[in-house]
Amino acid sequence: MTDVPLWQRGDGGAELGPRRVIHIDDAAPAVTTDGSTPKIGLRPLVTDDCDLMVMTFEFPPHYAGVVHSHPEDTVYIVRRGQFLVDGEGTFEVGDMRWVKAGTSYGPERAGPDGCEVILITKGDFPPRNG
C-alpha cells in the first residue's frame, strides 16, 4: 500500500458508455484523494469503467520531475512546448513517445516555455518512483 494520494478527475468524471467523444480541453483539472491540488496540471479523461488512463499534464517552464516507471506501456503526445527526457532527448509538438512497461526513465523536464503532454496508459497512476 502506498501513502501517495491517487489522482482523480476534479468533476468526478463523465459517464462514458460504450462509445463517447471526449474533447481533451473539456476535462476538469485533477485533484488528489487527500484534497490537495497537484503541482502539475493533470486532467484525467476517463472513469473507472475504462481500462485506460488518458490525461494531459502541464509542466511549468524548466520543471524537472523524478526518475520513475509505469506498470503498463505508456504513450505520450506533445501538444505544446518542449518535453525533455534525460537520456532520450527533446520531444517537440506533435512528437509521440512510447515507453515499455516497467522501464525506469527520467527525469522528465519542460523547456523554457513549459509544456503540455497527453499521456495514455493502462493501470495504476501515479507512476512508481525509481
PyMOL commands that set and color helices and strands:
alter all, ss='L'
color gray80, all
select helices_A, chain A and resi 24-26
alter helices_A, ss='H'
color red, helices_A
select strands_A, chain A and resi 7-9+30-32+43-44+52-59+68-69+74-85+89-91+96-99+108-122+128-129
alter strands_A, ss='S'
color yellow, strands_A
deselect
rebuild
show_as cartoon
